[in-house]
Amino acid sequence: MASQSEKDFTKKTMKLSILDQSPVVLGEHTQDTLLNSIELAQWAEHLGYESILFSEHHGVPGYASSSPEILAAVILGKTQKIKVGTAGIMLRNYSAYKISEITKLLASIFPGRFVLGLGKAPGGLKISSLALNGDKLPTISNISEKLRDIAAYISDDTSITQERYGDLIAQPQNLQHMPEVWWLGSGNNSAKEAAKNGLGYSFSHFLMDNKQNESTEIYRNEFKRGNLSKTPHLQIAVSVSVAENYDTAKRNALSMAYQFLEARRGLAPSPLLHPDDIEEKMLSPTVNDDLKKILKNIIIATPDTIHKHLFEITTFYQTNNLIILSNIYDKESRFKNFEWISNCDV
């Protein structure tokens, strides 16, 4: 059970956000999945979450959202206070100029509420990358240039792009509130990119097998102040399953863990399977062993232990900013999971 000091720390300083991949449940229509994302955002606002961010996936049966910026725009219009954004737009598939225009438009209409998260992953298998890029594999060698250009366009700094595009501006100009811009990643190169371009760094701890802070320390040590941020901002993405008892929480985590396993095997994750189906698959020694390894990195907790786990993460990484991923099969259990995470008085 968390100590009183840990509860006080959580209640006073922790920033909690939600990473919503719009997970499809087997047999559920994708329209219902997206409506669930809207409902979850409204629930998160009610619970007091800092933000909710949506991911981008293409041709992946397990996730319903291919355009997080559109989903974010819809949800910004259906909420009042919570920050809403992308986690992230996959930079290899789009131009820096268009991403900047989208960002500035939403940041103008919803000042202080739109969050731009960017990543370099494909967001799908090779065939979807080909379809998105005119039957050509995308170039990723220009990622750093794209990040630099985005920071320049958003801050109206034409000096960065002058040689290529003259005095070209990205509309609308003169934002009253600069949006948060995060670079998503889990490796040293990602940390260097975020630091070099003066962006926030959202570290994907849930993709790792163990806690490791080499990447986050590189980010802090190499950070260069830029037009969008003067100081480093670190966020940790964790996967979590909370239920009334440990066994139920672990069982609820199985569906999410199996999607992680499919991704590690180079497959497009399938819709969330019922925990009964995953337990049947675990009769295979290979699946059983691989899933056990993945489950070790999912925070599995009860209402009276979850804040101790979160406190350990924030202490290890020395940041109070967490974003939570919880792909749980049962909708009611998933929503209750986020309530327990947010309830610092438990």
DOLUMPA-792019 format. One record per residue (C-alpha): residue number from 0; x negated, y negated, z negated. Coordinates in Angstrom, 3 decimals. Layout:
// DOLUMPA-792019
NUM, X, Y, Z
...
END
This chain:
// DOLUMPA-792019
0, 0.000, 0.000, 0.000
1, -1.246, -3.503, 0.850
2, -2.509, -5.598, -2.029
3, -0.849, -8.907, -2.879
4, -3.822, -10.820, -1.484
5, -3.534, -8.957, 1.799
6, 0.189, -9.699, 1.976
7, -0.497, -13.366, 1.265
8, -3.175, -13.450, 3.976
9, -0.771, -11.873, 6.476
10, 2.104, -14.142, 5.595
11, 0.143, -17.389, 5.674
12, -2.278, -17.005, 8.525
13, -1.573, -14.085, 10.857
14, -0.357, -14.882, 14.359
15, 1.678, -11.986, 15.719
16, 2.661, -11.636, 19.351
17, 4.237, -8.875, 21.422
18, 2.855, -7.302, 24.575
19, 5.862, -6.008, 26.504
20, 5.084, -3.725, 29.424
21, 8.826, -3.346, 30.106
22, 8.523, 0.418, 29.589
23, 11.092, 2.519, 31.428
24, 12.722, 5.333, 29.468
25, 13.236, 8.520, 31.467
26, 16.762, 8.449, 32.895
27, 17.214, 4.729, 32.221
28, 17.885, 2.298, 35.071
29, 15.113, -0.279, 35.531
30, 17.677, -3.071, 35.407
31, 18.508, -1.995, 31.856
32, 14.793, -1.977, 31.067
33, 14.418, -5.595, 32.150
34, 17.529, -6.610, 30.216
35, 15.903, -4.955, 27.198
36, 12.857, -7.182, 27.734
37, 15.070, -10.251, 27.577
38, 16.776, -8.963, 24.441
39, 13.422, -8.118, 22.847
40, 12.170, -11.658, 23.471
41, 15.223, -13.111, 21.759
42, 14.771, -10.664, 18.866
43, 11.090, -11.593, 18.605
44, 12.011, -15.269, 18.432
45, 14.496, -14.513, 15.652
46, 11.792, -12.596, 13.757
47, 9.319, -15.473, 14.057
48, 6.765, -14.013, 16.459
49, 4.246, -16.429, 17.961
50, 4.746, -15.268, 21.538
51, 5.836, -12.473, 23.840
52, 3.800, -11.705, 26.948
53, 4.683, -9.489, 29.900
54, 2.435, -7.227, 31.959
55, 2.153, -6.692, 35.704
56, 2.394, -3.249, 37.279
57, 2.973, -2.192, 40.881
58, 4.345, 1.140, 42.055
59, 4.195, 2.521, 38.498
60, 7.368, 4.431, 37.486
61, 6.701, 3.896, 33.789
62, 6.881, 0.077, 33.833
63, 9.604, -2.088, 35.350
64, 8.006, -5.531, 35.727
65, 5.969, -6.321, 38.838
66, 6.168, -10.127, 38.425
67, 5.527, -11.215, 34.829
68, 5.540, -14.888, 35.777
69, 9.130, -14.581, 37.036
70, 10.225, -12.590, 34.021
71, 8.561, -15.179, 31.776
72, 10.390, -18.012, 33.568
73, 13.737, -16.285, 33.052
74, 13.058, -15.662, 29.370
75, 11.767, -19.180, 28.738
76, 15.197, -20.348, 29.840
77, 16.937, -17.937, 27.462
78, 14.894, -18.786, 24.344
79, 14.154, -22.011, 22.470
80, 10.885, -21.849, 20.542
81, 8.869, -18.701, 21.133
82, 5.949, -18.899, 23.531
83, 6.404, -16.729, 26.613
84, 3.916, -15.726, 29.261
85, 1.924, -13.157, 31.180
86, -0.487, -10.471, 29.993
87, -1.377, -10.621, 32.565
88, -1.285, -11.707, 36.167
89, -3.766, -9.497, 38.017
90, -6.198, -11.969, 39.539
91, -7.476, -9.712, 42.318
92, -4.067, -9.805, 44.007
93, -3.461, -13.558, 44.215
94, -5.124, -16.866, 44.997
95, -6.320, -19.111, 42.207
96, -4.405, -21.988, 43.772
97, -1.013, -20.243, 43.678
98, -1.508, -19.015, 40.125
99, -2.369, -22.572, 39.091
100, 0.762, -23.966, 40.735
101, 2.971, -21.414, 38.969
102, 1.290, -22.174, 35.658
103, 1.567, -25.940, 35.949
104, 5.210, -25.770, 36.995
105, 6.196, -23.634, 34.000
106, 3.975, -25.638, 31.651
107, 5.714, -28.821, 32.814
108, 9.259, -27.539, 32.393
109, 8.485, -25.732, 29.129
110, 5.686, -27.813, 27.543
111, 3.710, -25.957, 24.921
112, 5.533, -22.677, 25.521
113, 4.110, -21.010, 28.657
114, 1.055, -18.791, 28.150
115, -1.089, -17.695, 31.095
116, -2.806, -14.359, 30.593
117, -5.037, -13.130, 33.417
118, -6.684, -9.792, 34.114
119, -8.793, -8.083, 36.771
120, -7.262, -4.594, 36.672
121, -5.352, -3.454, 39.784
122, -2.055, -3.038, 37.967
123, -1.412, 0.168, 39.838
124, -3.056, 2.767, 42.038
125, -5.121, 2.116, 45.181
126, -2.119, 2.260, 47.497
127, -0.380, -0.632, 45.721
128, -3.559, -2.730, 45.925
129, -3.645, -2.112, 49.663
130, -0.001, -3.112, 50.030
131, -0.555, -6.311, 48.031
132, -3.634, -7.321, 50.009
133, -2.612, -6.716, 53.619
134, -3.962, -3.159, 53.884
135, -7.375, -4.262, 52.614
136, -8.989, -3.472, 49.305
137, -9.104, -6.672, 47.227
138, -12.348, -8.494, 46.610
139, -13.256, -8.607, 42.941
140, -16.684, -10.218, 43.353
141, -15.005, -13.650, 43.393
142, -13.179, -13.204, 40.085
143, -15.456, -15.651, 38.284
144, -14.902, -18.262, 41.002
145, -11.132, -17.789, 40.728
146, -11.231, -18.285, 36.964
147, -13.302, -21.430, 37.375
148, -10.889, -22.748, 40.012
149, -7.820, -22.055, 37.870
150, -9.293, -23.996, 34.959
151, -10.092, -26.844, 37.355
152, -6.683, -26.962, 39.035
153, -4.767, -26.849, 35.746
154, -6.864, -29.676, 34.279
155, -6.784, -31.780, 37.509
156, -10.576, -31.545, 37.872
157, -11.146, -31.735, 41.641
158, -14.937, -31.865, 41.247
159, -15.071, -28.064, 41.007
160, -13.272, -27.416, 44.297
161, -14.290, -30.611, 46.127
162, -16.789, -28.967, 48.463
163, -14.257, -26.417, 49.716
164, -10.923, -28.231, 49.487
165, -11.688, -31.933, 49.151
166, -9.253, -33.812, 46.918
167, -6.643, -31.045, 46.967
168, -4.540, -31.080, 43.813
169, -2.262, -28.483, 42.282
170, 1.178, -29.839, 41.475
171, 2.640, -30.925, 39.158
172, -0.174, -33.141, 37.883
173, -0.915, -34.660, 34.486
174, 0.406, -31.971, 32.163
175, 1.409, -33.316, 28.766
176, 0.450, -30.019, 27.115
177, -2.295, -27.786, 28.471
178, -1.127, -24.156, 28.520
179, -2.961, -21.426, 26.670
180, -5.056, -19.443, 29.151
181, -6.343, -16.000, 28.165
182, -8.650, -13.581, 29.940
183, -7.741, -9.964, 29.200
184, -10.419, -7.310, 28.918
185, -12.233, -4.710, 26.876
186, -15.832, -4.821, 28.069
187, -18.888, -7.022, 27.819
188, -18.480, -8.442, 31.327
189, -14.935, -9.539, 30.541
190, -16.164, -11.222, 27.373
191, -18.834, -13.074, 29.359
192, -16.280, -14.270, 31.928
193, -13.951, -15.620, 29.259
194, -16.835, -17.331, 27.461
195, -18.371, -18.809, 30.592
196, -15.097, -20.345, 31.740
197, -14.012, -21.645, 28.339
198, -10.922, -19.424, 28.097
199, -9.330, -17.465, 25.282
200, -10.313, -13.792, 25.183
201, -7.670, -11.139, 24.550
202, -9.560, -7.963, 23.670
203, -7.753, -4.706, 24.531
204, -8.564, -2.738, 21.389
205, -5.750, -0.287, 22.203
206, -7.766, 0.968, 25.196
207, -10.751, 1.869, 23.017
208, -11.397, 5.010, 20.995
209, -12.796, 3.141, 17.990
210, -13.130, -0.360, 16.607
211, -16.115, -2.060, 18.259
212, -16.957, -5.732, 18.202
213, -19.917, -6.033, 20.588
214, -17.681, -7.542, 23.265
215, -15.979, -9.969, 20.916
216, -19.303, -11.115, 19.469
217, -20.655, -11.761, 22.973
218, -17.592, -13.903, 23.622
219, -18.105, -15.952, 20.487
220, -21.838, -16.368, 20.966
221, -21.702, -17.300, 24.657
222, -18.558, -19.449, 24.657
223, -18.865, -22.714, 26.588
224, -16.353, -25.464, 25.965
225, -14.317, -26.303, 29.020
226, -11.391, -28.364, 30.202
227, -8.829, -25.993, 28.711
228, -10.417, -25.084, 25.386
229, -13.144, -26.646, 23.282
230, -13.530, -23.707, 20.917
231, -13.359, -19.908, 21.295
232, -10.015, -18.205, 20.696
233, -9.964, -14.458, 20.156
234, -6.908, -12.223, 20.255
235, -6.841, -8.476, 19.571
236, -4.353, -6.222, 21.364
237, -3.359, -3.182, 19.304
238, -0.849, -0.361, 19.762
239, 1.441, 0.236, 16.791
240, 4.188, 2.577, 15.659
241, 6.000, 1.885, 12.383
242, 8.848, 3.967, 10.957
243, 10.426, 4.741, 7.610
244, 7.934, 7.564, 7.053
245, 4.575, 8.537, 8.521
246, 5.758, 11.662, 10.338
247, 8.491, 9.754, 12.148
248, 6.086, 6.961, 13.076
249, 3.632, 9.491, 14.491
250, 6.389, 11.239, 16.431
251, 7.598, 7.897, 17.838
252, 4.051, 7.179, 19.025
253, 3.883, 10.336, 21.158
254, 5.680, 8.864, 24.174
255, 3.333, 5.872, 24.300
256, 0.272, 8.065, 23.745
257, 1.243, 10.265, 26.684
258, 1.444, 7.217, 28.966
259, -2.061, 6.266, 27.810
260, -3.219, 9.802, 28.593
261, -1.804, 9.645, 32.112
262, -3.572, 6.327, 32.719
263, -6.885, 7.751, 31.484
264, -6.476, 10.627, 33.922
265, -6.085, 8.184, 36.818
266, -2.350, 8.717, 37.161
267, 0.434, 6.161, 37.337
268, 2.162, 6.425, 33.949
269, 5.589, 8.049, 34.146
270, 8.682, 6.822, 32.292
271, 8.675, 7.346, 28.539
272, 9.456, 10.958, 27.694
273, 11.391, 12.045, 24.630
274, 9.038, 13.043, 21.786
275, 10.458, 16.588, 22.017
276, 9.110, 16.832, 25.570
277, 5.678, 15.586, 24.490
278, 5.529, 18.134, 21.662
279, 6.251, 20.826, 24.210
280, 3.423, 19.564, 26.415
281, 1.128, 19.657, 23.379
282, 1.387, 23.427, 23.411
283, -1.350, 23.113, 26.029
284, -4.686, 22.936, 24.136
285, -6.094, 20.358, 26.569
286, -3.130, 18.016, 26.260
287, -3.050, 18.557, 22.495
288, -6.728, 17.676, 22.049
289, -6.577, 14.623, 24.340
290, -3.429, 13.266, 22.721
291, -4.887, 13.658, 19.232
292, -7.837, 11.484, 20.262
293, -5.510, 8.809, 21.627
294, -3.258, 8.902, 18.564
295, -6.252, 8.076, 16.366
296, -6.394, 4.623, 17.931
297, -2.682, 3.903, 17.583
298, -1.815, 2.267, 14.283
299, 0.707, 4.650, 12.763
300, 2.243, 3.241, 9.612
301, 5.201, 2.801, 7.316
302, 6.727, -0.513, 6.188
303, 4.574, -0.534, 3.043
304, 1.288, 0.255, 4.838
305, 1.481, -1.626, 8.141
306, 0.116, -4.899, 6.803
307, -2.873, -3.158, 5.274
308, -3.680, -1.749, 8.725
309, -3.266, -5.139, 10.390
310, -5.379, -6.778, 7.704
311, -8.172, -4.268, 8.417
312, -8.091, -5.166, 12.116
313, -8.149, -8.915, 11.530
314, -10.966, -8.518, 9.017
315, -13.068, -6.374, 11.348
316, -12.689, -8.690, 14.333
317, -12.590, -11.899, 12.256
318, -9.486, -13.301, 13.914
319, -5.924, -13.758, 12.734
320, -4.445, -13.407, 16.224
321, -2.897, -10.021, 17.095
322, -0.732, -8.918, 20.003
323, 1.271, -5.742, 19.470
324, 2.117, -3.035, 22.014
325, 4.807, -0.553, 20.957
326, 6.220, 1.592, 23.766
327, 8.685, 3.665, 21.742
328, 11.256, 5.927, 23.403
329, 14.250, 4.971, 21.280
330, 15.326, 1.338, 21.695
331, 16.685, 0.959, 18.167
332, 13.474, 2.383, 16.700
333, 11.373, 0.084, 18.883
334, 13.230, -3.040, 17.800
335, 13.130, -1.973, 14.143
336, 9.396, -1.321, 14.550
337, 8.824, -4.979, 15.452
338, 10.988, -6.096, 12.546
339, 8.895, -4.123, 10.080
340, 5.690, -5.510, 11.582
341, 6.932, -9.073, 11.212
342, 8.274, -8.638, 7.670
343, 5.440, -9.745, 5.453
344, 7.507, -9.507, 2.282
345, 7.796, -5.692, 2.397
END
